[in-house]
């Protein structure tokens, strides 16, 4: 863009959560005339008629220069001297945004008889929030939220209550304000942790752990199902790929190796 330079490495297409914001920083000038006229075209979608209103604002170091809530479609920016002027284009997603709603901001710069254009795009994505719950009441909270998932606006996309994480539930949805509203009368729910998390940060909870994780040869175990249910045994071998263990029954008159699945035993005593 002649007369401007970007500071965001060409990152023009971004995803933000409903109610969230993003900022593109760029520079204007300097130009010979000392003036740059910026005009803006705002396009929302995918259905322009029903798309909620996005907030688009341009700032310079002194404050707000232009906003789409104003009637003017352009703004004059002073860019004299030898140094460029720092500008920030901020986009705020509406709290009622649906997944895939977007805004396109086309910016046209005119200076010294020249005109150049550039586009910025922001799309709405889901939020992943962490809800605090009463210890050991995580499933109860999930069931209560599930009963509300299809009431009114369908804000809740998914919920996750990992078995090894007590006192917390992950909730995925769009409108964070309505998510908070739906949890207010659930007795076992506490409050949402400030901010948001991401699918990448909770990915390890989505991947099932191997049933032999934590076991080592020599551990004392009890068989909890199968023909030897209730028998105690010592772990002799672990097959991580098949998630199987070979054990030797302690009370058998003749030591016989038995191969069972990792979830068929519980550890009684770790090998020292």
C-alpha positions as CSV (number, residue, x, y, z in Angstrom):
1,X,0.0,0.0,0.0
2,X,1.8,3.1,-1.2
3,X,2.2,5.6,1.6
4,X,1.7,2.9,4.2
5,X,3.6,0.0,5.7
6,X,2.3,-2.9,7.8
7,X,3.7,-4.1,11.1
8,X,1.8,-7.4,11.3
9,X,3.7,-9.4,8.6
10,X,0.8,-9.4,6.2
11,X,-1.6,-11.1,8.6
12,X,-4.9,-9.7,7.2
13,X,-7.3,-12.6,8.0
14,X,-7.9,-13.4,11.7
15,X,-10.3,-15.4,13.9
16,X,-11.7,-13.8,17.1
17,X,-14.2,-14.9,19.6
18,X,-17.6,-13.2,20.0
19,X,-17.1,-10.0,22.0
20,X,-13.4,-10.2,21.4
21,X,-11.2,-7.8,19.4
22,X,-8.2,-7.7,17.1
23,X,-5.9,-4.8,16.1
24,X,-3.8,-4.3,12.9
25,X,-1.0,-1.8,13.3
26,X,0.4,0.0,10.3
27,X,2.0,3.3,9.3
28,X,1.0,6.1,7.0
29,X,3.4,8.3,5.1
30,X,5.3,10.4,5.1
31,X,4.0,11.8,1.8
32,X,4.9,14.9,-0.2
33,X,1.5,16.6,0.3
34,X,1.5,15.8,4.0
35,X,-2.1,14.5,3.7
36,X,-3.5,11.0,3.2
37,X,-7.3,10.4,2.7
38,X,-8.5,7.1,3.9
39,X,-11.9,5.7,2.9
40,X,-13.5,2.6,4.2
41,X,-16.0,0.0,2.9
42,X,-17.4,-2.3,5.5
43,X,-18.9,-5.7,4.4
44,X,-20.4,-8.2,6.8
45,X,-21.5,-11.7,6.1
46,X,-22.2,-14.4,5.3
47,X,-25.8,-13.0,5.3
48,X,-25.4,-9.3,5.2
49,X,-29.1,-8.6,6.0
50,X,-29.0,-10.6,9.3
51,X,-25.3,-10.2,10.2
52,X,-24.8,-8.4,13.5
53,X,-23.0,-5.1,13.6
54,X,-19.2,-5.1,14.0
55,X,-17.3,-2.2,15.6
56,X,-14.5,-0.9,13.4
57,X,-12.4,2.0,14.6
58,X,-9.2,3.7,13.4
59,X,-6.8,5.3,15.9
60,X,-3.7,7.4,15.7
61,X,-1.5,8.3,18.7
62,X,-3.8,11.1,19.7
63,X,-7.0,9.0,19.8
64,X,-9.9,8.0,17.6
65,X,-9.7,9.1,13.9
66,X,-12.6,7.2,12.4
67,X,-15.4,4.7,13.3
68,X,-18.0,2.9,11.3
69,X,-20.6,4.3,13.8
70,X,-19.9,7.7,12.3
71,X,-21.7,8.9,9.2
72,X,-18.5,9.8,7.4
73,X,-16.9,7.1,5.2
74,X,-13.5,8.6,5.1
75,X,-10.8,10.3,7.2
76,X,-8.0,12.7,6.6
77,X,-4.7,11.8,8.2
78,X,-1.7,14.2,8.5
79,X,1.5,12.5,7.4
80,X,4.0,15.3,7.0
81,X,7.7,15.4,7.8
82,X,10.2,12.6,7.6
83,X,8.6,10.0,9.8
84,X,5.5,7.9,9.2
85,X,2.5,8.1,11.5
86,X,1.5,5.1,13.5
87,X,-2.2,3.9,13.0
88,X,-4.2,1.1,14.5
89,X,-7.3,-0.5,13.0
90,X,-9.4,-2.2,15.6
91,X,-12.2,-4.6,15.0
92,X,-14.6,-5.8,17.8
93,X,-16.8,-8.8,17.1
94,X,-20.4,-8.5,18.3
95,X,-21.3,-10.6,21.4
96,X,-24.2,-12.1,19.4
97,X,-21.9,-13.2,16.5
98,X,-22.5,-16.7,15.1
99,X,-19.7,-19.1,14.0
100,X,-18.5,-18.0,10.6
101,X,-19.8,-14.4,10.7
102,X,-17.3,-12.1,9.3
103,X,-16.4,-8.5,8.6
104,X,-14.3,-7.3,5.7
105,X,-12.7,-3.8,5.9
106,X,-11.5,-2.4,2.6
107,X,-9.3,0.6,3.1
108,X,-8.4,2.9,0.2
109,X,-5.6,5.4,0.6
110,X,-5.4,8.5,-1.7
111,X,-2.4,10.8,-1.6
112,X,-0.5,12.9,-4.1
113,X,-2.8,11.8,-6.9
114,X,-2.2,8.1,-6.2
115,X,-4.7,5.5,-4.8
116,X,-4.0,2.1,-3.3
117,X,-6.3,-0.4,-1.5
118,X,-5.9,-3.1,1.1
119,X,-8.3,-5.4,2.9
120,X,-8.6,-6.7,6.5
121,X,-10.9,-9.5,7.5
122,X,-12.0,-10.9,10.9
123,X,-14.2,-13.9,11.4
124,X,-16.1,-15.1,14.5
125,X,-15.0,-18.3,16.2
126,X,-16.1,-20.2,19.2
127,X,-14.8,-19.7,22.7
128,X,-13.5,-22.4,25.1
129,X,-14.1,-21.4,28.7
130,X,-13.2,-23.0,32.0
131,X,-16.1,-23.3,34.5
132,X,-15.3,-23.9,38.2
133,X,-17.5,-26.4,39.9
134,X,-17.9,-28.0,43.3
135,X,-15.4,-30.9,43.6
136,X,-16.8,-34.2,42.4
137,X,-19.9,-32.5,41.0
138,X,-18.5,-31.9,37.5
139,X,-20.8,-34.4,35.8
140,X,-23.9,-33.0,37.6
141,X,-23.0,-29.5,36.3
142,X,-22.5,-30.9,32.7
143,X,-25.9,-32.6,32.9
144,X,-27.6,-29.4,34.1
145,X,-26.0,-27.4,31.3
146,X,-26.9,-30.0,28.8
147,X,-30.6,-29.6,29.7
148,X,-30.2,-25.9,28.8
149,X,-28.2,-26.4,25.6
150,X,-31.2,-26.3,23.3
151,X,-33.2,-23.7,25.2
152,X,-33.3,-20.3,23.4
153,X,-30.1,-19.6,21.4
154,X,-28.0,-22.7,20.9
155,X,-24.8,-21.2,22.5
156,X,-23.3,-24.4,23.8
157,X,-21.4,-26.5,21.3
158,X,-19.7,-29.0,23.5
159,X,-18.7,-29.7,27.1
160,X,-15.8,-31.7,28.5
161,X,-15.3,-33.0,32.1
162,X,-12.0,-34.9,32.2
163,X,-11.9,-37.7,34.7
164,X,-8.5,-36.6,36.0
165,X,-9.4,-33.0,36.5
166,X,-11.5,-32.3,39.5
167,X,-13.5,-29.1,40.0
168,X,-13.4,-27.9,36.4
169,X,-15.5,-28.2,33.2
170,X,-14.6,-27.0,29.8
171,X,-17.5,-25.3,27.9
172,X,-17.3,-24.5,24.2
173,X,-19.7,-21.9,22.7
174,X,-20.2,-18.6,21.0
175,X,-21.8,-16.0,23.1
176,X,-19.8,-15.8,26.4
177,X,-22.4,-13.6,28.1
178,X,-25.2,-16.1,27.5
179,X,-22.9,-18.9,28.6
180,X,-22.5,-17.1,31.9
181,X,-26.2,-16.5,32.1
182,X,-27.0,-20.2,31.7
183,X,-24.8,-21.2,34.6
184,X,-26.1,-18.7,37.2
185,X,-28.8,-20.9,38.6
186,X,-26.8,-24.1,38.6
187,X,-26.1,-24.8,42.3
188,X,-23.0,-26.9,41.8
189,X,-21.4,-24.4,39.3
190,X,-19.2,-21.7,40.7
191,X,-17.8,-19.2,38.1
192,X,-15.9,-19.0,34.9
193,X,-12.1,-18.6,35.0
194,X,-11.1,-15.2,33.6
195,X,-10.2,-15.3,29.9
196,X,-10.4,-18.2,27.5
197,X,-8.4,-21.3,26.7
198,X,-8.1,-23.1,23.3
199,X,-8.5,-26.5,21.9
200,X,-4.7,-26.8,21.5
201,X,-4.2,-26.2,25.3
202,X,-6.7,-28.9,26.3
203,X,-5.8,-31.4,23.5
204,X,-4.2,-33.7,26.0
205,X,-7.5,-34.1,27.7
206,X,-9.1,-35.2,24.4
207,X,-6.6,-38.0,23.8
208,X,-7.3,-41.1,25.9
209,X,-4.4,-42.2,28.1
210,X,-3.0,-45.7,27.6
211,X,-4.4,-48.1,30.1
212,X,-0.9,-49.2,31.0
213,X,0.4,-45.7,31.8
214,X,2.1,-45.7,35.2
215,X,2.6,-49.4,35.4
216,X,6.0,-51.0,35.7
217,X,7.3,-54.5,35.9
218,X,7.1,-55.7,39.5
219,X,3.9,-53.8,40.5
220,X,1.4,-55.8,42.6
221,X,-2.1,-55.7,41.0
222,X,-5.5,-57.1,41.5
223,X,-7.5,-58.5,38.6
224,X,-10.9,-56.8,38.5
225,X,-12.6,-58.8,35.7
226,X,-12.3,-62.1,33.8
227,X,-11.9,-65.6,35.1
228,X,-9.3,-64.6,37.6
229,X,-11.3,-61.7,39.1
230,X,-10.2,-60.9,42.7
231,X,-6.8,-62.7,42.3
232,X,-3.6,-60.8,43.1
233,X,-0.7,-60.9,40.7
234,X,2.7,-59.5,39.9
235,X,3.4,-57.6,36.7
236,X,6.0,-59.5,34.6
237,X,5.8,-57.7,31.2
238,X,4.1,-54.7,29.7
239,X,3.2,-54.4,26.0
240,X,2.6,-50.7,25.4
241,X,1.5,-51.0,21.8
242,X,-1.3,-53.5,22.6
243,X,-2.0,-52.0,26.1
244,X,-1.6,-55.4,27.6
245,X,0.3,-56.8,30.6
246,X,1.5,-60.2,31.5
247,X,1.1,-61.1,35.1
248,X,1.9,-64.0,37.4
249,X,-0.7,-65.0,39.9
250,X,0.7,-64.9,43.4
251,X,-1.5,-67.6,45.0
252,X,-1.4,-70.1,42.2
253,X,0.3,-73.4,43.1
254,X,2.1,-73.4,39.7
255,X,3.2,-69.9,38.5
256,X,1.3,-69.4,35.2
257,X,1.8,-66.2,33.2
258,X,-1.5,-64.6,32.2
259,X,-1.9,-61.8,29.6
260,X,-4.7,-59.3,30.2
261,X,-5.7,-55.9,29.1
262,X,-4.3,-53.0,31.1
263,X,-7.8,-51.9,32.2
264,X,-8.4,-55.4,33.7
265,X,-6.3,-54.7,36.8
266,X,-5.9,-52.1,39.4
267,X,-2.5,-51.4,41.1
268,X,-2.4,-52.4,44.8
269,X,1.3,-51.7,45.5
270,X,4.0,-50.1,43.4
271,X,7.3,-51.9,43.0
272,X,10.0,-50.4,45.2
